[in-house]
Amino acid sequence: MSETGESKSLIALAWPLMISFTLRSLLTSIDVVYAGQLGDSAVAAIGLFFPIEFCFIACWVGSSSALTSHLSKAMGEKSEGQLAQLLKTSGGMVAVLSVFFACLGGVLWFAAPHLGLPEGVTEEFRVYGATAMIGIACCAFWSVLPDSLIKAHHDTRSTMVAGLISGVGNVVLNTVFVLGLGWGVFGIGLATGLARLGSLLYALYRARKLEAARRERWKTEPPPRKRYGKRPGFTEAGLYNRPLAALLALGIPSALTYVLMSTESFLVNWVLSRFADSTAAIAAYAIYHRAIMLSLMPVIATGVAVLPFVARMAGEGRYDDVRAQLKNAFFLAFGFVVIFVAPGCWLGADYVAAFLSKGARTRELAAFGIRYAVPLGALVSIPFILCRPTFEALQRGAPGLTMAFVRYLCLSAPLALLGAHVARSLDQDPFGGLIFGLLSGSLLVSLGFLAWLVRTLQVLGAEPTDASVAG
């Protein structure tokens, strides 16, 4: 809810995040644009950092998903005690993780020369990776706390503003550090970290204001509905027995899901590094990866809105509303890809590839990936993106982790290798075969995930609620 306590639909929660995530991804992708002006080695270095960045994203999303889900539930129950427990516990958890990622930045600096990377890429990756990771640890990770609290309040407009502050800051700092001062990939990495500082400060300001309004509102609102019977994991007074365990029970599966995502990028980059034109292939995959992430930003934003929305609705037993709102979200997501993403990729592939790369081979591979693979990849990813946060909102972390394991370890990587092999045997480019192998694995898992969610909502919708028990 906002400062006024107004309830919102899923789409109303999602549209500010769609704007924010799309613009932020576009502005964050400026890293690749500036790297493209430095050379393909710089682009490849940023591409190699993607799997490591996924580790940060994994912990950030895992922490944020768990905290947002539990905070949303606590607000639905109007439990001041639960809110205090969750915020105190998550503060200590974030502090530990921030120290860990700062240390990881140091590890990257010393380990880069021993990774067997292509000549010219090693030093670029070493500088960019260490700088970006330390900046992330110092400025980005702390945003978990205010960001989760803001989303639990259903104030996605503030989330939008915070994202725009970060994106615009990234552009300004990259311009100053790279073009103005000539700091190269060090400037790009530094800008990536510092750009999030303004976003963090704004989020802290909004979170404090929302909490002050909530406390005043709860003084005059009716008390929360009564809970019947003692719930597992809670005391008689309605507080968590072990708040850290409650957060980890949801946060760890969510984080591991993203860790598994990073294994896909790691394996792909490892395979591409063995290609004859390895630097061009790695750089082209980096461009393709950025393009598909940009195309999926409105869908990812909707998935972020799903978490606090479904958590609140499930707490009230309104599963019919959950099903109806999710159906609308799926329809809009597929429509967006078909109407906007596919034509945009088809018409703009050559221009984007030429703008982001210098080598002819890199441009050729990147244009192929953008024109053909990005629209298909976006379509097959929609169910996975929307199903995972729905299960997390229901405080079930196992389904997302299970399907990620199947997708990234059991299907995607083997099918990618098979695709490259088949392409070679047919005298086709193995880069295209690898990409389409990845997409086939994504399709199979997305269909299975969607069927699982439909069945789960049917079962939950048939269960009696507290209100029916009371009656």
MARTI-639061 format. One line per 5 residues: number of its first residue (from 1); their letters; for each residue x, y, z of C-alpha. Coordinates in steps of 0.001 Angstrom, whole numbers, plus 524288, in hexadecimal, padded with zeros to 5 digits. Layout:
BEGIN
NUM	a	X Y Z; ...;
This chain:
BEGIN
1	msetg	80000 80000 80000; 803EC 80E1A 7FE19; 80420 818A5 80890; 7F542 81936 807BB; 7F39D 80A78 8091A;
6	esksl	7EDB2 80940 7FB70; 7ECE0 7FB64 7F5DD; 7F1A6 7F985 7E7E5; 7F000 7EF8C 7DD17; 7FB73 7E7CE 7D7D7;
11	ialaw	7FC5C 7EFF3 7CB6C; 7FB91 7FC90 7D34C; 8070F 7F7B9 7DB51; 80E67 7F31E 7CF51; 80DF0 7FEB0 7C603;
16	plmis	8170C 807B8 7CDB0; 82091 7FC67 7CEC6; 81F7C 7F9E8 7C024; 823B2 807C7 7BD5D; 82E3B 80777 7C7BA;
21	ftlrs	83402 7FA45 7C437; 833F1 7FCED 7B598; 83A46 80A3E 7B69F; 843BC 8059C 7C113; 847C2 7F9F9 7B8D4;
26	lltsi	84945 802C6 7ACFF; 85162 80C6D 7B4A4; 85922 801A7 7BB59; 85BE5 7FB9D 7AE0F; 86373 80803 7AB5B;
31	dvvya	86ECB 8004F 7B12A; 86F2E 7F819 7A4C9; 86DE5 80444 79C4B; 8799D 80ABE 7A2A3; 88113 7FDF2 7A292;
36	gqlgd	87E2E 7FCBD 7940F; 88579 80971 791E7; 8913D 803A6 798ED; 89193 7F716 790D8; 88C67 7E938 7906D;
41	savaa	89552 7E527 79BA0; 88E59 7EE98 7A4A4; 8810D 7E997 7A040; 885A2 7DB97 7A26F; 88A8E 7DF21 7B009;
46	iglff	87D24 7E45A 7B3D1; 876E4 7D82C 7AE11; 87FB9 7CF8E 7B656; 87B58 7D703 7C25F; 86D03 7D36F 7C022;
51	piefc	86DB6 7C635 7C724; 8747A 7CC81 7D2C8; 86AA7 7D78A 7D2E4; 8601B 7CD27 7D348; 865A4 7C8AD 7E059;
56	fiacw	8634B 7D647 7E5B4; 855D2 7D6AD 7DF75; 85306 7C94F 7E546; 855C5 7CDAD 7F322; 84F1C 7DAC9 7F125;
61	vgsss	842E0 7D4E1 7EB38; 842A3 7C9BB 7F4FF; 84382 7D30A 80078; 839F3 7DCAD 7FA8E; 82FFC 7D252 7F696;
66	altsh	82FD7 7CC25 8040F; 82F26 7D920 80B13; 824AB 7DEBC 8020B; 81C37 7D29A 8034B; 81CE1 7D24C 8121B;
71	lskam	81B61 7E103 81386; 80F59 7E0D4 80AC0; 8095D 7D607 812E2; 80C91 7DD2C 81F7F; 80627 7E98F 81A71;
76	gekse	7FA2F 7E1CF 8167E; 7F966 7DCE2 8247B; 7FCC3 7EA5D 829F7; 8076C 7E465 83251; 810C6 7EEDF 8372D;
81	gqlaq	818A8 7E483 83E42; 81B03 7DC78 83216; 81F58 7E883 82A87; 82943 7EC05 834FD; 82E74 7DE10 8356C;
86	llkts	83002 7DD41 826B5; 836D7 7EA5B 824FC; 84072 7E7FD 8300A; 843E7 7DA4D 82B6B; 84549 7DE0F 81D22;
91	ggmva	84E45 7E95C 820BB; 85844 7E00B 8266E; 856E4 7D6E2 81ADA; 85970 7E1CF 81109; 86578 7E663 81898;
96	vlsvf	86BA0 7D8E6 817B7; 868CF 7D7BC 80932; 86E63 7E53B 80653; 87B55 7E16F 80C97; 87B71 7D4BB 804E2;
101	faclg	879EB 7DB89 7F7C4; 8842F 7E5AB 7FB0B; 88DA0 7DA69 7FD66; 88954 7D408 7F0B0; 88D8A 7E03E 7E980;
106	gvlwf	89B36 7DE47 7EED6; 89B03 7D00B 7EABE; 897A7 7D3EB 7DCC9; 8A36C 7DCED 7DC2B; 8ACFD 7D240 7DFD4;
111	aaphl	8A649 7C6E3 7D8C7; 8A40E 7CD10 7CB60; 8B1CC 7CA56 7C5EE; 8B020 7BBD0 7C8D4; 8A336 7B9AA 7C1A9;
116	glpeg	8A8F5 7B712 7B42E; 8A16E 7C217 7ADA4; 8A465 7C6C5 79FBD; 8AFBB 7D010 79E31; 8ABAD 7DE27 7A076;
121	vteef	89F91 7DA6E 7A84A; 8A65F 7D681 7B4EA; 8AA6E 7E3F9 7B990; 89D88 7EA38 7B58A; 895E0 7DFE9 7BD02;
126	rvyga	89ECB 7E102 7C8C7; 89CE9 7EFAE 7CA1F; 88E7D 7F030 7C6DA; 88A9D 7E45E 7CF0D; 8919E 7E88D 7DB70;
131	tamig	88D16 7F6B1 7DA8A; 87EDE 7F392 7D78A; 87DDD 7E93D 7E234; 8836F 7F1CE 7ECF1; 87A66 7FCD3 7E8CC;
136	iacca	86ED1 7F391 7E919; 87241 7EEFC 7F6C6; 873B9 7FCB1 7FC2E; 86849 8038A 7F585; 85EA5 7F9D0 7EFC3;
141	fwsvl	85C61 7EF1B 7F9A5; 85732 7F7E0 80458; 84BB6 7FBA4 7FBBD; 8457F 7EE6A 7FEE4; 83FBC 7F3E8 80B74;
146	pdsli	838E5 80054 806CD; 83561 7FA74 7F99D; 82E79 7EEC4 7FFC3; 8274C 7F779 80952; 822AF 80089 7FE80;
151	kahhd	81D99 7F52E 7F654; 816A4 7EF7F 80235; 80FB3 7FCA6 80334; 80BB0 7FAFC 7F4D4; 81247 807F0 7F1A8;
156	trstm	8184A 803E4 7E4B6; 818E5 811F7 7E014; 823A4 8147C 7E9EE; 82A89 8084B 7E4FE; 82982 80E0E 7D75C;
161	vagli	82F98 81AF7 7DB7F; 83AAB 8140C 7E2AD; 83D9A 80C07 7D686; 83DC8 817F5 7CDDE; 84723 81ED4 7D713;
166	sgvgn	85053 81341 7D5F4; 84F36 81271 7C721; 8512B 820DB 7C471; 85C72 8211C 7CE09; 862DA 815FA 7C6A5;
171	vvlnt	86242 81D93 7B9E1; 86798 82A01 7BFF4; 872A1 82329 7C722; 8766F 81AFC 7BB50; 87729 8273F 7B319;
176	vfvlg	87FCE 82DFB 7BD07; 88888 8226B 7C04C; 88A1F 81C63 7B2C2; 888F1 8279C 7A91C; 88D0C 832B9 7B1E6;
181	lgwgv	897DB 82CA8 7BA10; 89B8A 8214F 7B136; 89B26 81716 7BC01; 896F9 80C00 7B2EF; 890B3 7FFEF 7B8DC;
186	fgigl	89489 8049A 7C66E; 88BAB 81050 7C463; 88097 80797 7BFA7; 881BB 7FED2 7CB98; 8828F 80A60 7D4E1;
191	atgla	87693 810B8 7CEC5; 86EF2 80407 7D030; 87141 803F0 7DED0; 86FBD 81265 7E1E3; 86384 81419 7D99C;
196	rlgsl	85BDE 80C50 7E3A0; 85F4E 8156B 7EEDE; 85544 81FC2 7EB47; 84AFE 81541 7E99C; 84E07 80FE3 7F721;
201	lyaly	84CD9 81D24 7FDA3; 83FC0 81FDB 7F73E; 83A90 81266 7FAE9; 83E77 81486 80916; 8373A 8217F 8092E;
206	rarkl	82AD1 81BA3 80367; 82B0D 80FA9 80C42; 82BB7 81835 8186E; 82089 820AC 813A0; 817F7 814FC 81047;
211	eaarr	81A7A 80EBA 81D79; 8170F 81B44 824AA; 80A35 81C04 81D33; 8074E 80DAE 81FF1; 8090D 80F3E 82E9A;
216	erwkt	7FFBC 81AB7 82ED9; 7F5DE 81386 8266D; 7F5F9 8073A 82EBB; 7F272 80F3F 83ABD; 7E511 81242 834E8;
221	epppr	7E25D 80611 82C95; 7DB00 7FA1D 83198; 7E362 7EF67 8379E; 7E7D9 7E411 82EEE; 7DF18 7D868 82CF0;
226	krygk	7E0AF 7CDBA 836ED; 7E91D 7C1DB 83424; 7E391 7B4C4 83863; 7ECF1 7AB46 83ECE; 7FB92 7ABE5 840E8;
231	rpgft	80315 7AC5B 8341F; 80FAF 7A4BE 831E4; 81B86 7AD7E 83348; 8147C 7B7E2 83B54; 8128B 7BA7E 849C3;
236	eagly	80544 7BBD6 85038; 806D0 7CA90 84EF6; 8084D 7C94E 84026; 81703 7CBEC 83F90; 82110 7C3BF 83875;
241	nrpla	827A4 7B929 8406B; 833A2 7BA66 837B6; 832D6 7C5F5 82E58; 84003 7C309 82810; 83BD0 7B51C 8250E;
246	allal	82F26 7BA22 81F1C; 836A2 7C369 8162D; 840C2 7B953 8124E; 83678 7AEFD 80F8B; 8318E 7B780 80475;
251	gipsa	83DBA 7BF6D 80150; 84730 7B415 7FF42; 83F05 7AD0D 7F4DF; 83CA0 7BA10 7EE18; 84B25 7BD5C 7EE3B;
256	ltyvl	84F1B 7AFD7 7E9AC; 845E2 7B16D 7DE37; 84DEE 7BCEE 7D995; 85AAA 7B5E8 7DC6F; 85602 7AB54 7D34A;
261	mstes	8532F 7B5C7 7C92F; 86141 7BA38 7CA1D; 8660B 7AC75 7C766; 85FAF 7AD42 7BA13; 866F9 7B9C4 7B692;
266	flvnw	8738F 7B449 7BC31; 87296 7A7DA 7B422; 86EF8 7AF47 7A7DF; 87A84 7B877 7A946; 8836B 7ACE1 7ABE7;
271	vlsrf	87ED0 7A630 79F78; 87FDB 7B2A7 79790; 88DB6 7B4DA 79C77; 89144 7A837 79557; 88BF2 7AD08 78852;
276	adsta	895A8 7B0D1 77DD5; 89090 7BEDA 77E57; 88EFC 7BEDE 78D1E; 88FD9 7CD7E 78FB2; 88595 7D085 78563;
281	aiaay	87CB2 7C59E 78A43; 87DA0 7C9C8 79897; 87B4F 7D805 79517; 86FA7 7D474 78C62; 869B2 7CC36 79734;
286	aiyhr	86B5B 7D79C 7A0A2; 863E9 7E06C 79735; 8595E 7D61A 79527; 8581A 7D422 7A3DB; 85660 7E2AC 7A631;
291	aimls	84C60 7E376 79B3A; 843E8 7D86E 7A058; 8447A 7DDB1 7AE35; 84045 7EB0A 7A93D; 8350C 7E51B 7A18C;
296	lmpvi	8306B 7DDD0 7ADB0; 830E6 7E965 7B6FA; 82229 7EBF9 7B6D0; 81FCC 7DD84 7B978; 82A05 7DD27 7C448;
301	atgva	823E7 7E961 7CA1A; 816AC 7E2B3 7CA1E; 81CDF 7D71E 7D103; 8221E 7E03B 7DB7A; 8147C 7E5D9 7DD69;
306	vlpfv	80ED5 7D81E 7DE3E; 815F0 7D577 7EB12; 80FC7 7DFB3 7F401; 802AF 7DEEB 7ECF0; 800EC 7D02F 7EDE9;
311	armag	80647 7CFD0 7FBCD; 7FBDB 7D98D 8001C; 7F0DD 7D2F3 7F884; 7F4A7 7C55E 7FD50; 7F4BC 7CA37 80B47;
316	egryd	7E6AB 7CE84 8094A; 7E2F3 7C1C2 80289; 7DFAE 7C89A 7F5A1; 7E4CE 7BE43 7EC42; 7DA9C 7C147 7E1E4;
321	dvraq	7E047 7CEFB 7E109; 7EDFA 7C944 7E049; 7EA64 7C099 7D4BE; 7E33A 7CB81 7CD96; 7EE42 7D563 7CF50;
326	lknaf	7F8BC 7CB9F 7CB5A; 7F10E 7C82A 7BF1A; 7F0F0 7D687 7BB4D; 7FF7F 7D783 7BDFB; 80296 7CBE6 7B52D;
331	flafg	7FA16 7D158 7AA4A; 80092 7DEB0 7AACA; 80E40 7D8DB 7AB60; 80C59 7D06D 79F4C; 805F0 7DBC6 79832;
336	fvvif	81140 7E4C5 79B55; 81B49 7DB62 795AE; 8137D 7D8AF 78940; 80F92 7E6BF 78687; 81BB4 7EE2A 78AC2;
341	vapgc	82788 7E579 78D10; 826FC 7DCF1 780E4; 8258B 7E80B 776E5; 82F83 7F057 77E12; 839A1 7E57F 77DE5;
346	wlgad	83738 7E235 76FB4; 838A2 7F040 76B19; 8433A 7F4D9 7744C; 84C63 7E92B 77584; 856B5 7EDDF 76BDD;
351	yvaaf	856D7 7FBAF 7712E; 85811 7F764 77F58; 862BE 7ED81 77C41; 86A78 7F77A 77478; 86923 8019D 77F26;
356	lskga	86D87 7F89C 78A1B; 878FC 7F1D5 78387; 88465 7F4BF 77AA2; 8885B 7E791 77512; 88122 7E285 76905;
361	rtrel	87FCD 7D4D8 76EBD; 87A52 7DA1A 77B8A; 87054 7E23B 7741E; 86C2A 7D680 76C19; 869F5 7CDA4 777E0;
366	aafgi	8638E 7D82E 7802B; 85A1C 7DBF6 77542; 8561C 7CDC0 773A9; 85395 7CC48 78239; 84BB1 7D8D5 78336;
371	ryavp	8436D 7D683 77705; 83FAE 7C85B 77921; 842D3 7C3E0 786F2; 83EA5 7CF7C 78F39; 83005 7CF1D 78BAD;
376	lgalv	82F5F 7C05A 78D2F; 8372A 7C0BA 799C1; 82E1B 7CB07 79F6C; 821EE 7C31B 79C32; 826AF 7B65F 7A222;
381	sipfi	82B88 7BD56 7AE64; 81EA1 7C3C7 7B221; 818BF 7B856 7B9CB; 82549 7B62A 7C16E; 8265A 7C496 7C4F0;
386	lcrpt	81857 7C5B4 7C9D5; 816DF 7B85E 7D04B; 822D9 7B95A 7D90C; 81EBC 7C58D 7E0BE; 810E5 7C058 7E1C9;
391	fealq	815BD 7B463 7E916; 81E99 7BCFC 7F178; 812F2 7C593 7F4DB; 80C4D 7B92C 7F984; 818B8 7B732 801B3;
396	rgapg	81C89 7AB1B 7FA0F; 82A9E 7ABDA 7F599; 82C50 79DBD 7F145; 824E5 79E7D 7E436; 82D69 7A971 7DED7;
401	ltmaf	839E1 7A2B6 7E314; 8357D 795AC 7DD7E; 831F8 79B37 7D03C; 83E7E 7A33D 7CFBA; 84653 796E9 7D277;
406	vrylc	83F59 78FC4 7C777; 840DC 79B2A 7BE1D; 84EE9 79F4A 7C056; 855AE 792AD 7C441; 84D88 787E1 7BE36;
411	lsapl	848DC 78DE2 7B172; 84E5A 79AF4 7AD20; 85CF4 79869 7AD74; 85C5E 78AC2 7A753; 852CB 78F78 79CEB;
416	allga	85B81 79B30 79A0C; 86728 7924C 797D2; 85EBC 7894E 78F9C; 859E8 794D9 787B0; 867CC 79945 784C6;
421	hvars	86B8F 78B6F 780DE; 85FD9 789D1 777E5; 86279 79705 77193; 87075 7931E 76E97; 86C12 7862C 768E6;
426	ldqdp	862BB 78D72 75FEC; 86D7C 796FC 75C14; 86683 7A215 7632F; 86BC9 7ABE9 76CDB; 86D19 7A555 77A48;
431	fggli	86A05 7B241 78104; 85C0C 7B1B3 77BF5; 85AB9 7A35B 77F6A; 85F1F 7A601 78D4D; 8555B 7B115 78F07;
436	fglls	849D0 7A93A 78A0C; 84DB2 79DC4 79286; 84C81 7A6B4 79E4C; 83F23 7AB48 799E0; 839CE 79D84 7984A;
441	gsllv	83D4F 79A76 7A66B; 836BF 7A6FC 7AAEA; 82A3D 7A380 7A3CB; 82904 79606 7A9CB; 82B0E 79B02 7B7AA;
446	slgfl	821E7 7A69A 7B622; 816C5 79DD5 7B1DD; 818EA 794AE 7BD5E; 819D1 7A00B 7C6EF; 80D10 7A5D1 7C206;
451	awlvr	805E3 798EA 7C39A; 80B16 797C6 7D188; 8063D 7A56B 7D506; 7F8B1 7A33D 7CF68; 7F723 796DB 7D76F;
456	tlqvl	7FC30 79D61 7E3EA; 7F2AE 7A8CB 7E2ED; 7E77D 79F60 7E0A7; 7EADB 797EE 7ED0F; 7ECC6 7A429 7F552;
461	gaept	7E038 7AA25 7F05A; 7D8C1 79E29 7F4F4; 7DE23 79ED8 802D9; 7D5EC 7A56C 80D8C; 7DA62 7B2CB 81239;
466	dasva	7DAC8 7B820 8200A; 7CE2A 7BF45 81D49; 7C715 7B2F5 81945; 7CC34 7ABE9 82542; 7C74C 7B6F8 82DE5;
471	g	7B9E2 7B653 827A1;
